[in-house]
Amino acid sequence: MIDNRFVSPTRQFLVDAVKKTVSESQVHSLAFALRICDTRLIQETGLEDVLNQMTGDAVYGGYPEVAGLGYKIAINSNDNNKLLDTFLDGVRRQRSRSLEALGALSLDDVALLGFAEGLLAAKKANHTLEVDDLQQWLLDLINLEPKRKIWTSRLRDLAGDLLDGKGRLYSLPDWIDLNAASLEIVLKDTWHEYQPNSDFLTLDFFQDLLGRLMKHANPKTSQVEEVIIWLKALDLLIEQNSKFLFPKTDTAISMLVDVKKRIDMAALRNARLSLLFGSLVIVVINVAYFLAREQLPVKLQDRLDIFLPVISVLAGYIYVAFTQKEINPKEIFLQILEKHKLKLYKKWGFDIEKFNKL
């Protein structure tokens, strides 16, 4: 199990981000967040209040309310009877609309999955219900739009598979996309019977994903579904009771070593860039002089031609040596590098002191 102390700052940042996005998110996005969270995470993020406030106004509230109710039915699988009729009435109302009026719904992958979840739960709860026509209507809507290269398209694939089981999720996502990679293990955890791929669940995959989550966990989005995917994926990477991750301590440490290596490489690039910037300042000073030298007296030109390059380089070196309190060039660079490392450790929530005690 990965020690939570190493990732707790990043995790807390994401928990706070979820809380901030709640007021700006649509009801079906919040319901999706509830669907993938366990009880502890729901309470921790304040989503428990949202669940209690979902009244099920699906008939006149628009498709977000219908989709949200579909998710709520899937969450409360043992208490569906009170909500099923309202949900199905809402779906039928959406089906009665023109194709043009359904444009927003047909592009909303999160909402389509909410519809599919509700219809599937309705069928399981009461086998006598006639929902085949509604399922076919939703499948037509899912298949209407060409598959887009965005991470939520996997939710659209899942919605289709819930209804007809054609195995759309057998195709692999874009692993370079952090959202897509994070979503994949969330799908495996929440809808494991419909997520057939397991070959990607390797140590290298988890090391890479953990490193990227800790490095890039700064989502600038007002939609809760993106932030909650990152938070849930991070929890799946660190929780001991995860269904498919590696609980061994040595593996967890190796993953943290990989994270540290990524941070150190980023710090090295930043240190080199800072020195390059200082060098460019010196170059600019000298270029500015040579552009203006003709306006200076000849004797002064002769002196500055010799001394200005030397003086500018020496002044730059003295400034860096003074600020770093070191005269050895190698030690100066190592100190600059160390400062960049500590800055990134703090930014990405990596506790280097605790790591060194492992």
N, C-alpha and C positions, 0 to 999 in steps of 0.2 A: 504493500500500500504506500502511496506517495504521502509524505508528511504534509499535512495541510498548511503548516506554518510557512512553507516555501511559496505557496500559491495563494495564500489567504488575502494578500493585498489586491491581487488581480481579481480574485473572486468577489471581494467586497466592492470593488469598483463596478463590476457587472451587476451585482445585486442593487447597488444604488442607481445604476443606469436603468434597470428595469422599473424601479419605483418612479423615476422621472418620466419615463415614456408612457406610463399607464394612462395618464390624463389626456395624452395626445393620440392614443391608439383607438382604432375602431373595435367594436365589441367582438367581432369574430377573430380578430388578432389576439385579443386578450383571452378568448376562449381556447384558441390554439395553444397559447402559452400554458394555460391551465391543463390542457390535455397531456402535455409532455412532462409536466412537473410532478414530482412526488409530493406527499403531504408536507414534509419538512420544508421543501423549497417554496411551496405555495404560501406557507405561513411566513417564511423569511422575507419574501419579496412583497408581501402585502396583497397578493392576488386572491387570498381567501375572501376578502371583503368584496372583490369583484364577482366571485362566484355566487356569493349570497345575494348580490344586487341584480343578477341576471333574471329578469322577471319572465322572459319568454314571450315578449311582444313581437312574435314572428309574422303575424298576418299583415300588419300595417306598418311595420318598422323598416321594411326593406330587406334586401338580401343579406346584409351583415348580421341582422338579428336572427334570420333563419339559419345561417351557417353557425352562428354562435350557439343557438339552441341545439343544433346537431352535435356539436362538440360536447355540450353539457349532457346530452342524453348518453353519449358514449362514456363520459366520465362517471355518471351515476347509472351504471348499467342495471342496477337492482331496483331502480325507482323511476322507470321510464313512463309508466302509464299516464301520469299526470301531464307529461310534456309531449307525448307522441302525437296526440290529436292536433295540438297547436302547431307542432313542427310540420306535420304532413299538410295541414291547411296552408301553412306558409309556403311550402314547396309547390303546392298546386297553384297558388296565386302567382308565384314566379313563373311557372310553366305557362300560364295564360298570357304572359306578356309577349310582345313581339320580339323577334330576334334582334332588332335594332336596339330595343329597350334593355336587352340582356347583355349589351356590349361590355359593361363594366364587370358583371359577374363572370362572363366567359374568359376574361383576362385575369381574374383574381384566383390564383392557385390556392391560396389559403382558404378562401371561401368555398371553393369546389370540394376540397377535402372535408370541410365541415358538413356540406350537404351529403356527401357520400357516407361519412361516418353515421349521420343520423338515419339515413335510409337503411344502412346495414343493420344498425341497432334495432330499428323498427321491425325489420324482417326476422331477426333473431328472437325478438320479444314476442312476436305474434305471427306464426307461420301462415295464419289465415288472411293476413293483410294483403291486399292487392297493391303492391308497390312496384311491380315489374314495369309498368308504363312510366312511372316516375324515374326509375333507375335508367331506363333506356333514354328518356329525355335528357337526363344528366350526362350519360355517356356520349350522346350526340354533342352536347355542349362542350364536354372535355375534348372530344376529338375535332371539334370545329376549328380551333386555333392551331396553327403550326407550332411545333415545340420550340420554345424560345431558349436561348442560351443564358438563362438566369437560374440561380440556385433554387428558387421556389418551384421550378418546373418538376422537381422530384416529388413535390407534394401533389402536383397534378397527376403524375404517373401513379402515385400511390392511390389516389382517388379512383382512377380507372381500374387498377388492380383489385381494389376492394369490391368493385361492382361486377367485373367479368373475369378476374383472375388470369389475364393474358400475360402476365409477367413483364410488364413494362420496366420494372425495377431491375431486371437482369442487366440492362444496359448500365454502363458505369458513368458516374458523374465526372465533372471536371475537378480533379483532385487539387489543382492549383488554386482554385477558388476556396478561400478559407470557410466561407459560409456553406458551400457544398460539402466539403470534407467534414465539417462539424455536424451538419444535418445528417450525414450518412450514419454516424454512430447513434444519433438520437432516434432515427428511424429503426435501427436495429434493436434499440432498447424498448421503444414504445410499441412498434408494430413488427416485432421480430418474425412473426409467422408469414408476413407479407414481404419481408426484406430478405431475399434469397442469398445475396452475396455475403460471403464470409472470408474470401481469399484476401481481401484488403486488410483484415484485422491482424496485422503483423506488428512486431516490435518497432520496426522502422517507421511505420505509419503513425503509431502512437507518439513516438519521439518527435516526429516532425510536426504533428498536430499540436501537441502540448507546447512545443517551442513557439509555434506561430501564434497560438492563443495568448501566451504570456507576452509576446512581443507586440502584437497588433490589437490587443483588447482595448480598443478605444473607438467604439462604433459611433459615428456621427449620424445617427438616425433617430427619427421620431417614432419609429414603428417597433413595437415590443417584440415582434416575432424574431427579428434579427438578433437582438441582444439576448433573448432567452435561449436561443439556439446555442450561442456561445457559452452562456452560463451552464446550461444543461450538459453540453459536451465536456466542459471543464470538470463538472462534477463526476461524469462518467469516467473520466481519466484518473480521478483521484480517489474515488470511493472503493472501498474494499469489497462491497457487496455487488459490484458491477457484474453483469452476467458473462462478460466475454473479455475483460481486460486481465492484465497480469498483476497478481497481488504480491509477488515476491519482492522482498526488500532490495535485493541486488539489482533487479530489473528497474525498480523505481529509481534507484540511485543513478543507474546508467541513463535513464531518461532525463534526470535533472542535470547530469553532466553534459548531455547534448544541448539542453536549454542554455546552460552557462556558456558553452562553446559558441553558440549562435550570438549571444549577447556580446561576448568578447570580440567576435569578428566584427560586429557592428561598431563597437567602441574603437577598434583599430582603424576602421575606415574613417570614423569621425575625427580621430586624432591626426591622421594623415591630412584630412581636409583642412583642419585648423592650421597646421603648419604650412600647407599650400596657400592658404589665404594670407598668412603673414608674408610669405615670399612674394605673392602677387602685389601686396602693398608696396614692398621695396621696388619691384619692377615698375609699378605705376609712378612712383616718385622719380625714378631715373628717366623714364620715358617723358614725363612732364618737363623735366629739366632740359633734356636734349631737344624738345620741341621749342623751348623758350630761350635756349642758350644764345642765339644770334642777337638777342636784344641786350645781352650783358656785355660789359667791357671785355676786351680780348684777354687781358691778363687774368681777369677773374674766371673766364672760360677755361683757360689753361689749367688753373688750379682745381676748379671744380670737376673738370674731366677726369682728373686723377683721383681726387679725394672723395667726391660725392658717392660713387659706388661703394667705396670702402667704408665710408662713414655710415651710409644707410644700412649696410649689412651689419656692421659692428654695433650700431645703435639698436637694431632689431634684436641682435643676439643678447646685448646687455639687458634690454627690456625683458626678454623671455627668461634670462638667467636670474634677474632680480625678482620677477613674479614667482618663479619656481623655487627660488633660493637654492640654486644648484648651477655649477659652471660646466659640469661634464655633459656634452651634447647627448650622449646615450642616456644618461640618467634623467636629463630634461625630458626627452621623449617618453621615457618610461613613466615619469610622473604625470605627464599630460595624458598618456594612455590610461593610467590608473584613475585619474579624475573622470574621464569619459566613461570608464567601466562603472564606477560608483554612481554616476548620474543615471546611467541606463538601468542599473540594478534597482535603483529607487523608482525610476519611471515605470518599469515593468513588474515591480513587486517581487523581485527575487532577493531573498534574504541571504546575502553572501556569508554572514557570520555563522548562521545556522548550517549553511551548506558546508562550510569548512570544518564543522564539528562532526560531520558524518564519518 
